[in-house]
Amino acid sequence: MADTREIQRAELHKTIWKMANELRGSVDGWDFKSYVLGLLFYRFISENLTDYLNAAEHAAGNSDFDYAQLSDEQAELGRDDTVAEKGFYILPSDLFVNVQANATQDENLNETLESVFKNIEKSALGTASEDNFRGLFDDLDVNSNKLGPTVAERNKKLSRLLTAIGDMQLGFDDDTQIDTFGDAYEFLMNMYASQAGKSGGEFFTPQEVSELLARITVVGKTHVNKVYDPACGSGSLLLQFNKVLGEGNVQQGFFGQEINPTTYNLARINMFLHNVNYMKFHIAHGDTLTSPAYDNEEPFEAIVSNPPYSTKWDGKNNPTLINDARFSPAGVLAPVSKADLAFTMHILSWLAEDGTAAIVEFPGVLYRGGAERKIRKYLITNNYIDAIIQLPPNLFFGTTIATCIIVLKKSKTDNNILFIDASDQFVHSGNKNKLAKANRQKILNWYRQRKDADHRARLVANSDVSENEYNFSVSSYVQPASADEAVDIHKINRLIDDTVRRQQELRTQIDAIVNNLEDRNGKDSYSSPMKANSLKSQSVPSHATHARATA
């Protein structure tokens, strides 16, 4: 059954990606993602709401009820109660299925869709879900010239998109719908990220890395109170906790902040598509380092993050930051040009006493001097570093660097740091590397065991790290396996034979060329004895040694 489901899943993904590429035409894929993902979301919330209302009526004995067939006037009667539960409302005429059915005949399709999106956002105004829906469709510009130079051409493309997304076999029974919609969305984001490279790929952390980070933070736990990501991107890291712990075991919800407005919208859509109720997620737009959104919600029991690598921030140029309770304990601010450890200090500040944080970091933070060395000294002195895990290169979109994971804890039971070398724990997948399930399990096992393992893990006293100038590089503590390999002497001898034979052939060819030039009676400038001898001197010497390797 599992194999069949994976095959079906792979086929669905192929179909989705083919559809997305065929429909975008001349539109850049990164720009076109807003239309595919936005309309997929529109279909989801339409069907999610319809299924919710139909199920309630069917349970009450009204087996023929179909919300999509109601008039808008009839539907208005249930608006308030539904918004209180679901956070939004869509009138029957605005449902995806009804807009799609009329799309080819609607000469004002762009205006229809624009009105629908505004109505959905308005349905949440003045309610607890207002922030979750405000500006949610801003990136889905149905009047953009990117879709075509005329209204007719734009509407034609929008109609084709509605039809293609409506025809996707995403499944509509019980939890299958939720899983399939969310999975399709994650797949599309993954593909757009891989295609975008540096132009946008960094917004998405590969699911395998996300899962590893989440599992590290919940070792020994079956539930947590709140989870937090201060640079949440598309929200994929936060959503891993539902997969790792099971739905309902993040008891007080998901919290994230994102500075990029487009990515902020993707994160909120991602939450809805994974059926996280609006009351259980809180995604804020803004700069976490200078304007943190949840200072009234901290501390958090589990924090995961893949913040931007060596990005600029205000740092010392903002005189208020050195007195900020998040950064002041270290006595120094992270460099203006490298905010990595500013995120680390922020995360540490908001971490619960019994919590764990797992952060993907740029490798330079492990060994650079100056202010960063002073911050590492603070972290060591106060025994906050639980583990440093060296990851393989080329795991992330937009960069090929080999990153690392820094694990933080405030209530450790020892004064040691566990260093893990997982740099070879990957499989090739296309033009990227990937943490396969076996790789993730090995890393997690080394972390859980918290003991020395030859060439893999080493438990090092804080004092030893301090004596090593607060250098956190894994290679300084974990001895790699011997680089020596068994040598095939016979193979080497054959290579030597081939090389010498080729040298002799080249020498003979060059001698023939020189002799031919000399026979031309000085008509060619190369025929002079001096130049002929010069050319001979560049050939392979006749005394080339036929070295034999011996065992």
C-alpha positions in Angstrom: 0.0 0.0 0.0 2.8 2.4 0.9 4.6 1.8 -2.4 1.4 2.3 -4.3 0.8 5.6 -2.5 4.3 6.8 -3.2 3.9 5.9 -6.9 0.6 7.8 -7.0 2.2 10.7 -5.2 5.2 10.9 -7.6 2.8 10.8 -10.6 0.7 13.6 -9.1 3.9 15.7 -8.5 5.0 15.1 -12.1 1.5 16.2 -13.3 1.5 19.3 -11.1 5.0 20.4 -12.2 4.2 19.8 -15.9 1.0 21.8 -15.6 2.8 24.7 -13.8 5.5 24.9 -16.4 3.2 24.6 -19.4 0.9 27.3 -18.2 3.4 29.9 -17.2 4.5 30.4 -20.8 6.9 33.4 -20.9 6.4 34.3 -17.2 9.4 33.6 -15.0 8.7 30.6 -12.8 9.5 32.4 -9.6 6.9 35.1 -10.4 4.4 32.5 -11.7 4.5 30.6 -8.4 2.2 33.2 -6.8 -0.6 32.3 -9.2 -0.2 28.5 -8.9 0.1 28.5 -5.2 -2.5 31.2 -4.6 -5.1 29.5 -6.7 -4.3 26.2 -5.1 -4.9 27.8 -1.8 -8.2 29.4 -3.1 -9.4 25.9 -4.1 -8.4 24.4 -0.8 -10.2 26.9 1.5 -13.3 26.8 -0.8 -13.5 23.0 -0.5 -12.4 23.0 3.2 -15.3 25.4 4.1 -17.8 23.5 1.9 -16.9 20.1 3.5 -17.1 21.6 7.0 -20.6 23.1 6.4 -21.9 20.0 4.5 -20.7 17.6 7.2 -22.5 19.6 9.9 -25.8 19.6 7.9 -25.5 15.9 7.0 -24.9 15.1 10.7 -28.1 17.0 11.5 -30.0 14.8 9.1 -30.0 17.0 6.0 -28.4 14.5 3.7 -29.1 16.4 0.5 -27.5 19.7 1.6 -24.8 21.1 -0.6 -23.4 24.5 0.4 -22.1 25.2 -3.1 -25.7 25.1 -4.4 -27.1 27.6 -1.9 -28.0 31.2 -2.9 -25.8 33.8 -1.4 -28.8 35.2 0.5 -29.4 31.8 2.2 -25.7 31.4 3.0 -25.5 34.7 4.8 -27.4 33.2 7.7 -24.5 31.1 8.8 -21.7 33.7 8.4 -21.0 34.7 12.0 -20.9 31.2 13.5 -18.7 29.9 10.7 -16.2 32.8 10.9 -15.9 32.3 14.6 -14.9 28.6 14.0 -13.0 28.8 10.6 -11.8 32.3 10.7 -13.2 33.2 7.2 -16.3 32.9 5.0 -16.9 32.4 1.3 -20.3 32.9 -0.2 -21.4 30.1 -2.7 -21.0 32.4 -5.7 -17.4 33.0 -4.7 -16.4 29.4 -4.2 -13.7 28.0 -6.5 -15.9 25.4 -8.1 -18.5 28.0 -9.1 -16.0 30.6 -10.4 -14.2 27.9 -12.3 -17.4 26.6 -13.9 -18.1 30.1 -15.4 -14.5 31.1 -16.1 -14.5 30.5 -19.9 -17.6 32.6 -20.4 -16.6 35.4 -17.9 -15.2 38.3 -19.9 -14.4 40.0 -16.6 -12.7 37.0 -14.9 -9.9 39.1 -13.6 -12.3 41.4 -11.9 -14.3 38.5 -10.5 -11.3 36.9 -8.9 -10.1 40.3 -7.5 -13.5 40.7 -5.9 -13.5 37.2 -4.5 -10.1 37.6 -2.9 -11.2 40.9 -1.3 -14.4 39.4 0.0 -12.5 36.5 1.6 -10.1 39.0 3.4 -13.1 41.2 4.4 -14.9 38.2 6.0 -12.2 38.2 8.7 -12.2 42.0 9.4 -12.9 42.8 13.0 -12.5 39.2 14.1 -9.7 37.2 15.8 -8.5 35.9 12.5 -8.1 39.4 10.8 -4.3 39.3 11.0 -4.2 35.8 9.5 -6.0 36.9 6.3 -4.9 40.5 5.9 -3.1 40.9 2.5 -3.1 37.2 2.0 -3.7 37.5 -1.8 -1.5 40.6 -2.4 0.9 38.6 -4.5 -1.8 37.2 -6.7 -2.1 40.2 -9.1 -4.8 39.2 -11.6 -4.2 42.4 -13.6 -0.5 42.0 -14.1 1.0 42.4 -17.5 3.1 39.3 -16.7 0.0 37.3 -17.5 -0.5 39.0 -20.9 -0.6 42.4 -22.5 -4.4 42.5 -22.8 -7.3 41.7 -20.4 -8.5 39.0 -22.8 -5.1 37.2 -22.7 -4.8 37.5 -19.0 -8.3 36.1 -18.5 -7.5 33.2 -20.9 -4.4 32.3 -18.8 -6.4 32.6 -15.5 -9.1 30.4 -16.9 -6.6 27.7 -18.0 -5.1 27.9 -14.5 -8.4 27.5 -12.8 -9.2 24.5 -14.9 -5.8 22.8 -14.4 -5.9 23.3 -10.7 -9.5 22.2 -10.5 -8.7 19.0 -12.4 -5.9 18.0 -10.0 -6.8 14.7 -8.3 -6.1 15.9 -4.8 -8.6 13.7 -3.0 -11.5 14.9 -0.9 -12.2 12.3 1.8 -11.3 12.8 5.5 -7.7 13.5 6.1 -6.6 12.6 2.6 -7.6 15.9 1.3 -5.5 17.8 3.9 -2.5 15.6 3.4 -2.6 15.8 -0.4 -3.2 19.5 -0.6 -0.4 20.2 1.9 1.9 17.8 0.2 1.2 19.3 -3.2 1.9 22.8 -1.8 5.2 21.7 -0.2 6.3 20.0 -3.5 5.6 23.1 -5.5 7.5 25.3 -3.1 10.4 22.9 -3.1 10.5 22.9 -7.0 10.2 26.7 -7.2 12.9 27.1 -4.7 15.2 24.7 -6.6 14.6 26.6 -9.8 14.9 30.1 -8.3 18.5 29.7 -6.9 19.7 32.8 -5.2 16.7 34.9 -6.5 14.4 33.2 -4.1 15.4 29.7 -3.1 16.6 30.6 0.4 13.0 31.0 1.6 12.5 27.2 1.8 14.3 24.8 4.1 14.3 21.3 2.6 11.9 19.0 4.4 14.7 16.5 5.4 16.6 19.2 7.2 13.4 20.6 8.8 12.5 17.2 10.2 16.0 16.7 11.7 15.9 20.1 13.4 12.4 19.4 14.8 13.4 15.9 16.1 16.5 17.3 17.8 14.4 19.8 19.8 11.9 17.3 21.0 14.2 14.4 22.1 12.5 12.7 25.0 9.3 14.6 24.7 5.8 13.7 23.3 4.5 17.2 23.3 5.6 20.9 23.6 3.8 24.1 24.6 4.8 26.4 21.8 7.2 26.3 18.8 8.9 29.3 17.3 10.9 30.3 14.3 12.2 33.9 14.1 13.0 33.7 10.4 10.3 31.3 9.4 10.4 31.6 5.5 7.5 29.5 4.1 6.8 27.9 7.5 8.0 24.5 6.6 10.2 24.2 9.7 7.3 24.9 12.1 5.0 22.5 10.3 7.4 19.6 10.9 6.3 19.5 14.5 2.9 18.2 13.5 4.6 15.4 11.6 7.1 14.6 14.3 4.9 14.8 17.4 1.5 14.3 15.8 -1.4 16.8 15.4 -2.5 18.4 18.6 0.8 17.9 20.4 2.0 21.5 19.9 -0.4 22.6 22.5 -0.3 26.4 22.3 0.5 26.8 18.7 3.0 27.8 16.1 4.8 31.2 16.1 6.9 32.7 13.3 8.2 36.0 12.0 9.3 36.7 8.4 10.7 39.9 6.9 9.9 39.2 3.3 6.3 40.1 2.5 5.9 37.5 -0.3 7.4 34.7 1.9 5.3 35.9 4.8 2.2 35.2 2.7 3.5 31.8 1.7 3.9 30.9 5.3 0.4 31.8 6.3 -1.0 29.9 3.2 1.1 26.9 4.2 -0.4 26.9 7.6 -4.0 26.8 6.2 -3.1 24.2 3.6 -1.9 21.9 6.4 -5.2 22.5 8.2 -3.7 24.4 11.1 -6.6 26.4 12.5 -6.2 30.2 12.5 -6.3 30.2 16.4 -3.2 27.9 16.5 -0.8 29.8 14.3 0.7 33.3 14.5 2.9 34.5 11.7 4.1 38.1 11.9 5.6 40.3 9.2 8.7 42.3 10.2 12.3 42.4 11.2 12.8 40.0 14.1 16.1 41.5 15.3 14.9 45.1 15.6 11.1 44.6 16.0 10.4 41.2 17.5 6.7 40.3 17.3 6.2 38.0 20.2 7.9 39.4 23.3 4.7 38.8 25.2 4.6 35.1 24.2 8.1 34.0 25.0 9.6 31.7 26.3 9.3 28.9 23.8 9.9 25.3 24.5 11.1 24.4 21.0 12.8 26.8 18.6 14.0 25.9 15.2 15.5 28.3 12.6 17.4 28.6 9.4 18.1 32.3 9.4 19.7 34.2 6.5 23.4 33.6 6.3 25.7 36.5 7.1 23.0 39.1 6.4 23.4 42.8 7.4 21.6 44.2 10.4 21.6 47.5 12.4 24.0 46.2 15.0 26.2 49.0 16.6 24.6 51.6 14.2 21.5 51.3 16.4 22.5 52.5 19.9 19.4 50.9 21.6 20.4 47.4 20.7 23.3 47.1 23.1 20.9 47.6 25.9 18.3 45.1 24.5 17.9 42.3 26.9 18.3 39.8 24.1 21.8 41.0 23.1 23.2 42.8 26.1 24.3 39.7 28.2 27.1 39.0 25.7 28.4 42.6 26.2 28.9 43.0 22.4 26.7 43.0 19.3 27.2 40.7 16.3 29.0 42.6 13.4 26.8 44.8 11.3 27.7 42.7 8.2 27.0 39.4 9.9 23.8 39.0 11.8 24.1 35.2 12.4 25.0 35.3 16.1 22.4 38.1 16.6 19.8 35.6 15.7 21.5 33.1 18.0 21.3 35.5 20.9 17.7 36.4 20.2 16.8 32.7 20.1 18.7 31.9 23.3 16.9 34.8 25.1 13.5 33.5 24.1 14.2 29.8 24.9 12.5 28.2 27.9 14.6 26.9 30.7 13.6 23.3 29.8 13.6 24.0 26.0 15.9 23.2 23.1 16.8 25.3 20.1 18.3 23.9 16.8 19.7 26.6 14.4 21.3 26.2 11.0 24.3 28.4 10.9 26.8 29.7 8.4 30.2 28.0 9.2 32.1 31.2 9.7 30.3 31.8 13.1 32.2 28.8 14.5 35.7 30.3 14.2 35.6 34.0 13.2 37.3 36.4 15.6 36.3 39.8 17.0 32.8 40.3 18.3 31.7 36.8 17.2 34.5 35.3 19.3 33.3 37.2 22.3 29.7 36.0 21.8 31.0 32.4 21.6 32.9 33.0 24.8 29.7 34.1 26.5 27.8 31.0 25.2 30.6 28.7 26.5 31.0 30.5 29.9 27.3 30.1 30.6 27.2 26.5 29.3 24.5 27.1 26.7 26.0 25.1 23.8 24.7 21.6 23.8 26.0 20.3 20.4 27.6 21.4 17.1 26.7 19.3 14.1 28.6 19.6 10.9 26.3 19.1 7.9 27.2 18.0 4.3 27.6 20.7 1.6 25.1 21.6 -1.0 21.9 20.8 1.0 20.2 24.2 0.6 18.8 26.1 -2.3 20.8 29.2 -3.3 24.1 28.0 -1.7 26.4 25.1 -1.9 28.2 25.8 1.4 28.5 23.2 4.2 26.4 24.5 7.0 26.2 23.4 10.6 23.6 23.1 13.4 24.1 24.7 16.7 22.0 23.2 19.5 21.2 25.4 22.5 20.0 24.5 26.0 19.7 26.5 29.2 19.5 23.5 31.6 22.3 21.1 30.6 23.3 18.2 32.9 27.0 18.4 32.1 29.6 21.0 31.1 30.5 19.5 27.8 29.7 20.2 24.1 29.0 17.3 21.7 30.7 17.7 18.3 29.3 15.6 15.5 30.8 15.2 12.0 28.0 14.4 9.6 29.6 15.9 6.6 29.4 12.6 4.6 25.8 11.8 5.6 24.0 12.5 2.3 22.8 11.0 -1.0 22.9 12.8 -4.3 19.5 14.0 -5.6 19.6 15.9 -8.8 22.1 18.7 -8.5 21.8 18.9 -4.7 22.7 16.7 -1.8 20.0 15.3 0.5 19.7 13.9 4.0 18.2 10.5 3.4 16.2 8.9 6.2 19.1 6.7 7.2 21.4 9.8 7.3 19.0 11.6 9.6 18.6 8.7 11.9 22.4 8.3 12.3 22.8 12.0 13.2 19.9 11.7 15.6 21.4 8.6 17.2 24.8 10.3 17.7 23.0 13.3 19.3 20.9 11.1 21.6 23.8 8.9 22.7 25.9 11.9 23.6 29.2 10.0 23.8 32.4 9.6 21.8 32.1 7.7 18.5 35.2 7.1 16.4 35.5 9.7 13.6 31.9 10.7 14.2 31.3 12.3 17.6 33.3 13.6 20.5 32.2 15.0 23.9 34.5 17.9 24.7 34.7 19.8 28.0 33.8 23.5 27.8 37.2 24.3 29.4 39.0 22.5 26.4 37.0 24.6 23.9 37.9 27.7 25.9 41.6 26.8 25.7 41.1 26.4 22.0 40.2 30.1 21.6 36.5 29.3 21.7 36.7 27.7 18.3 33.6 25.7 17.6 34.7 24.0 14.3 33.9 20.3 14.4 37.1 19.5 12.5 39.1 20.8 15.5 37.7 18.1 17.8 36.5 15.1 15.7 39.4 13.3 14.0 38.4 12.2 10.4 38.8 8.7 9.3 42.2 8.0 7.7 42.3 9.3 4.1 44.6 6.4 3.1 43.0 4.0 0.7 44.0 0.5 -0.4 46.3 0.9 -3.5 45.9 -1.4 -6.5 49.5 -1.8 -7.5 48.7 -3.6 -10.7 46.4 -0.8 -11.8 49.0 1.8 -11.1 51.6 -0.1 -13.1 49.2 -0.3 -16.0 48.6 3.5 -15.8 52.4 4.1 -15.8 52.8 1.8 -18.8 50.1 3.7 -20.7 51.5 7.1 -19.7 55.1 6.2 -20.9 53.8 4.6 -24.1 51.8 7.8 -24.8 54.9 9.9 -24.1 56.9 7.9 -26.6 54.2 8.3 -29.3 54.1 12.1 -28.7 57.9 12.3 -28.9 57.9 10.3 -32.2 55.2 12.6 -33.6 57.1 15.8 -32.6 60.4 14.5 -34.0 58.7 13.8 -37.3 57.2 17.3 -37.4 60.6 18.9 -36.6 62.4 16.8 -39.3 59.7 17.8 -41.8 60.3 21.5 -41.0 64.1 21.1 -41.3 63.6 19.5 -44.8 61.9 22.6 -46.1 65.3 24.3 -46.8 64.8 27.2 -44.5 61.5 28.4 -46.1 59.7 28.1 -42.8 61.0 30.2 -39.8 60.9 27.0 -37.7 63.7 25.5 -39.8 66.5 27.3 -38.1 68.6 24.9 -36.0 68.0 27.1 -32.9 64.2 26.9 -33.1 64.2 23.3 -34.1 66.3 22.4 -31.1 64.0 24.6 -29.0 61.0 22.6 -30.1 62.8 19.3 -29.5 63.6 20.4 -26.0 59.8 20.7 -25.3 59.2 17.1 -26.4 59.1 14.2 -23.9 62.8 13.4 -23.2 64.1 10.1 -24.6 65.4 9.1 -21.3 61.9 9.1 -19.7 62.1 6.6 -16.9 59.8 3.6 -17.1 59.1 3.5 -13.4 57.5 0.4 -12.0 55.5 0.5 -8.9 56.3 -2.4 -6.6 54.3 -3.9 -3.8 
